Amino acid sequence: MTWQAWIDQQWNRPSRSDYYEMQTACQVARVLAKSPGNIKIEHFKLPFGEDGTRQQKAEEDKKIAEQAKASWAGVLSMKLGKVIDAVTGRVKES
């Protein structure tokens, strides 16, 4: 968990090799541009997971959890011969 939190924080911090790649891309763009002074190295930094990514991940996690509950409810209802509600986990009256 701690490792994942650290990785999530590091996505938007370029490492040394990322910085060199950004610098190379910037130099190539400057050679091909009409006004090379307007091209900055910051233009080549790729943002990862800034807006909405955490919210999307939370929504995806909820969907996965609901699918897992539904599949387990289906398996349990087949074994028990009862109908189980996937959301509440309670036995439905049939």
C-alpha positions as a Markdown table, in Angstrom:
| # | Residue | x | y | z |
|---|---|---|---|---|
| 1 | Met | 0.0 | 0.0 | 0.0 |
| 2 | Thr | 2.7 | 2.5 | 0.9 |
| 3 | Trp | 4.6 | 1.6 | -2.3 |
| 4 | Gln | 1.5 | 2.3 | -4.4 |
| 5 | Ala | 0.9 | 5.6 | -2.7 |
| 6 | Trp | 4.5 | 6.6 | -3.4 |
| 7 | Ile | 4.2 | 5.6 | -7.0 |
| 8 | Asp | 1.0 | 7.5 | -7.4 |
| 9 | Gln | 2.7 | 10.7 | -6.1 |
| 10 | Gln | 5.7 | 10.2 | -8.4 |
| 11 | Trp | 3.7 | 9.9 | -11.7 |
| 12 | Asn | 4.0 | 13.7 | -12.4 |
| 13 | Arg | 7.6 | 14.0 | -11.3 |
| 14 | Pro | 10.0 | 13.3 | -14.2 |
| 15 | Ser | 13.0 | 11.2 | -13.4 |
| 16 | Arg | 16.4 | 11.9 | -14.9 |
| 17 | Ser | 15.8 | 9.7 | -17.9 |
| 18 | Asp | 12.3 | 11.3 | -18.5 |
| 19 | Tyr | 13.9 | 14.7 | -18.3 |
| 20 | Tyr | 16.5 | 13.8 | -20.9 |
| 21 | Glu | 13.8 | 12.5 | -23.2 |
| 22 | Met | 11.8 | 15.7 | -22.8 |
| 23 | Gln | 14.9 | 17.7 | -23.5 |
| 24 | Thr | 15.6 | 15.7 | -26.7 |
| 25 | Ala | 12.0 | 16.1 | -27.9 |
| 26 | Cys | 12.2 | 19.8 | -27.2 |
| 27 | Gln | 15.4 | 20.2 | -29.2 |
| 28 | Val | 13.9 | 18.3 | -32.2 |
| 29 | Ala | 10.8 | 20.5 | -32.0 |
| 30 | Arg | 13.0 | 23.6 | -31.8 |
| 31 | Val | 14.9 | 22.6 | -35.0 |
| 32 | Leu | 11.7 | 22.1 | -36.9 |
| 33 | Ala | 9.9 | 25.2 | -35.6 |
| 34 | Lys | 9.7 | 28.6 | -37.2 |
| 35 | Ser | 10.1 | 30.3 | -33.8 |
| 36 | Pro | 12.2 | 28.0 | -31.6 |
| 37 | Gly | 12.3 | 30.5 | -28.7 |
| 38 | Asn | 8.6 | 29.8 | -28.0 |
| 39 | Ile | 9.1 | 26.1 | -27.3 |
| 40 | Lys | 9.7 | 25.2 | -23.7 |
| 41 | Ile | 10.7 | 21.9 | -22.2 |
| 42 | Glu | 7.6 | 22.1 | -20.0 |
| 43 | His | 5.5 | 21.6 | -23.1 |
| 44 | Phe | 6.8 | 18.1 | -23.3 |
| 45 | Lys | 5.9 | 17.0 | -19.8 |
| 46 | Leu | 3.0 | 14.5 | -20.0 |
| 47 | Pro | 0.6 | 14.8 | -17.1 |
| 48 | Phe | -0.5 | 11.5 | -15.5 |
| 49 | Gly | -3.6 | 11.2 | -13.4 |
| 50 | Glu | -4.3 | 14.7 | -12.3 |
| 51 | Asp | -8.0 | 15.5 | -12.7 |
| 52 | Gly | -10.7 | 12.9 | -12.2 |
| 53 | Thr | -8.4 | 9.9 | -12.2 |
| 54 | Arg | -8.9 | 9.1 | -8.5 |
| 55 | Gln | -12.6 | 9.5 | -9.0 |
| 56 | Gln | -12.6 | 7.2 | -12.0 |
| 57 | Lys | -10.6 | 4.7 | -10.1 |
| 58 | Ala | -13.0 | 4.8 | -7.2 |
| 59 | Glu | -15.9 | 4.3 | -9.6 |
| 60 | Glu | -14.1 | 1.4 | -11.3 |
| 61 | Asp | -13.4 | -0.2 | -8.0 |
| 62 | Lys | -17.1 | 0.0 | -7.1 |
| 63 | Lys | -18.0 | -1.6 | -10.3 |
| 64 | Ile | -15.5 | -4.4 | -9.8 |
| 65 | Ala | -16.8 | -4.9 | -6.3 |
| 66 | Glu | -20.4 | -5.0 | -7.4 |
| 67 | Gln | -19.5 | -7.5 | -10.2 |
| 68 | Ala | -17.7 | -9.7 | -7.7 |
| 69 | Lys | -20.6 | -9.6 | -5.3 |
| 70 | Ala | -23.0 | -10.5 | -8.1 |
| 71 | Ser | -20.9 | -13.4 | -9.2 |
| 72 | Trp | -20.5 | -14.7 | -5.7 |
| 73 | Ala | -24.2 | -14.3 | -5.0 |
| 74 | Gly | -24.9 | -16.3 | -8.1 |
| 75 | Val | -22.5 | -19.1 | -7.1 |
| 76 | Leu | -23.9 | -19.2 | -3.5 |
| 77 | Ser | -27.5 | -19.2 | -4.7 |
| 78 | Met | -26.8 | -22.1 | -6.9 |
| 79 | Lys | -25.2 | -24.0 | -4.1 |
| 80 | Leu | -27.8 | -23.1 | -1.5 |
| 81 | Gly | -30.7 | -23.2 | -3.8 |
| 82 | Lys | -31.7 | -19.7 | -2.7 |
| 83 | Val | -31.8 | -16.3 | -4.4 |
| 84 | Ile | -29.4 | -13.9 | -2.8 |
| 85 | Asp | -29.5 | -10.2 | -3.5 |
| 86 | Ala | -26.1 | -9.0 | -4.9 |
| 87 | Val | -26.3 | -5.6 | -3.4 |
| 88 | Thr | -27.4 | -6.3 | 0.2 |
| 89 | Gly | -26.3 | -10.0 | 0.4 |
| 90 | Arg | -29.6 | -11.0 | 1.9 |
| 91 | Val | -31.7 | -14.0 | 0.9 |
| 92 | Lys | -34.7 | -12.9 | -1.2 |
| 93 | Glu | -38.1 | -14.5 | -0.7 |
| 94 | Ser | -39.1 | -16.5 | -3.8 |
